[in-house]
């Protein structure tokens, strides 16, 4: 905002042209920037991209910011007895399952019985695995409790089991949640292990005296995915619906009035055990991204990472894009940065910013994955459901290094897993307030390195800085050419010439808004349709709408033969301003989307210029410019970009199946209420169309 | 020419009606939009929820001001209160109130149109008197009344505050009514509007000065010096306008101030205030009477008791300030508005309507509980001066700024309240940005108006 402010100030000062007042230095700087905007926009954009590549270098080591946490300062109290309790549960479940094939509810009762034997309050909750529906107006509203399905069938429903240990030192107003997703019907051996770890811990926690926050252990019924049962349980926990659900009538087991609560949640840990570790050690993967790129407080990750690495000897990792590890161009960058770092270190031993190329590669692969999952806006695990209620949560996925049926190793594994959880809970238990000390806005480049918002915003700011500059300079140009061309001096609304262009920009944004809402209505079309059909429906309705817009409002059309009022420079200026506002807004909602969007949109907007004069002039430079803008526009079309990124991942798609894939992808976006969907429909698409209008502008 | 006029008129009505239709569509899904809970739309003073609560308290034979929920006028309670409990089956709650607000918006737009037509006539007349406008085809005079009415009806701020069930459409209607009465020289109407507007939200009390100028000196006109310089003035007979009086009396050095009308106006103000006070006293006689009302309405406005976030800048400051200094800063903040009244009145006394616009804009910046409804009012009043302000600078920049800020505000609020990843500074930063844009807007409007006067003077001297 500040940049626009400054630039526009300059713009008017230059308009004014009164010789008496000598402009202030900052004004002169602004004038200088605007006058040389092409050079500066290239410099700034390049610097933005470079800063993005430099980010792994700028990552700082994590540190525990909240002093009250004190991880690892207390000796673990977990004993062999607790672990044998856990082992017993696992054994019982296995035996039970061998004897009773496919009787899910009974397993839940078994777990519930174990919990109550340990002294916990047990409650069962039924939920309906409803499909995610798209409702256009529900974006950004808080978690809603009023989505009650009218007629639910008893055929499919899940049952969550929750046990609560009341803290001896607490007042029942705070709690810590442990979640183990478990498939009661066909859960594998690895899932049993996660139950074993948590039940070992639970056995300990029911005895300890230091607890000041209640502990909730939720065994989520993961028959219908991990996320849905946790979300259903949280909805019931925070905003109970007082209507009697039909589900209650489904079973003889009464679950209606025994739902238990334990105050606000300080933190939540989701534990999953899956697969065998490829490494020599047990591996712990941390998943943290919730919906719309929200992250839990960094301190939570720090505590887990610290305890896992320094106390229990896990190999901790966060997800990374594996294909980037072998990319040669990134390697070259890494080597260059390494060389520069070495050189700087030689010049001044205090300059220690160089990191080895291998570290750089690892860091960028992790960063890319972090950016990707944040930009997608889809939670990477059940912990995402907690973030909607402002609860910090992470998913811990543990992969043991032994096969699941090895009894001897299992004991040791339970001991270490439960100790890790115990230490984390003990730290969180120490907290007097909710997590607030450390960062919420950050990206990880490794489990122990992060980039804070202050650093990564620089890359984005540099990338979008050319937009207001170029907008201001184009605006001045446009105004000048208009005042020269109009012969009638009386009809000189110099200051208001942008209104026509703004009308066009507004119309196309309105069009984008309608296109964004269309899937809602297409989903309402009766009958079963394949994604391909739906995408065809969507495409045809949107393009016919666009045609109608162009026909009814000739000013908007890029193909109208007659020279209409809007000057392309002003149109481009308004377009760029709209793109700037959209990108800045998006950067606050979801940084990663805005960053990737800016990488696409900024060059497209800056390069867009009428193609006709370029063809007429036949100069190499202008032809090259026109070619560049055509290429950028082709890439910038959302479907095209989707296809290209799929192609890069090695899944070539052509023709109609592409439409189907695209539709499915978008469907997943809106089902998760991802703001990226809104961004594509309401910022990217209109700006792309406007650039197309500028490209074919009849000037 | 007449054909074109007719076409324009037709277009105006189409747009006006479509805006009403748009509102009615939006009203039919209030649960989804949830605008009435937005801090930008409803303040503690204008929220309909609080009004419903006050009405409920009153029905339960308690003081409507009990529990610090309601802080509005008792008269509004009697008028709107019954509508808040009326429910039509199958329709969203508060439907009747929404309809009242829509009607208020339509009325405001029509009154604005009336003001604009008067101003447009005066503008044309003055231009002709000064000799710029030889023939009617010489320069296009924009139909500022139509523009202002459409700006009012289609302004997203107005729509949002109308659909979002805040009482600001009614406050705005009262203000516009006062101005309309003054412009059309209906003294009792002007006094009534002023008294009601002041009663509802206190700040329109500053409008007394522009209204007195309007009644005393007549409509907006270029400075009197220009007329004195002009030698050749066509003697046109338009008895209704005061401008012709100015033309006739051009030998004297100043225009006469119509003391009689002003005294008439003051008398009516007194009468209406007495009337309103008596009504209030009657409706509150069981619950503490007028003293309670003044304490709970004006006292609440002036002492800034409610520190819940809004788009103003006061809440943050007074949440931070030490109690010891609180009274001092209360005085400093409120005196800000008063300080600006006199200089502006002296500089802009030849343009009373514009002065009213500036006063409203300033009070909307420095109000204790501002909402977007206040911005909607001054933005549409601004559109009354499109002819004069045609060369206003920064227009595009200001437009982008207002757009960006109004989109950013919900996002920042979401970040702070719902996600918990931001904090109060995020939202307050947005409020500061908004205040800055408003200040730039006011400063640019005033300087554009003064430049316009200067340009008139320059071309006038060239003319001779």
Interface residues (C-beta under 8 A of the other chain):
Chain A: X1 X4 X5 X8 X11 X12 X15 X16 X137 X138 X140 X141 X142 X294 X387 X390 X440 X441 X475 X490 X491 X493 X494 X495 X496 X498 X502 X573 X574 X577 X581 X584 X585 X588 X589
Chain B: X29 X32 X33 X34 X138 X139 X140 X390 X391 X392 X393 X394 X395 X396 X397 X399 X400 X401 X403 X404 X407 X408 X410 X411 X412 X414 X415 X418 X419 X420 X421 X433 X436
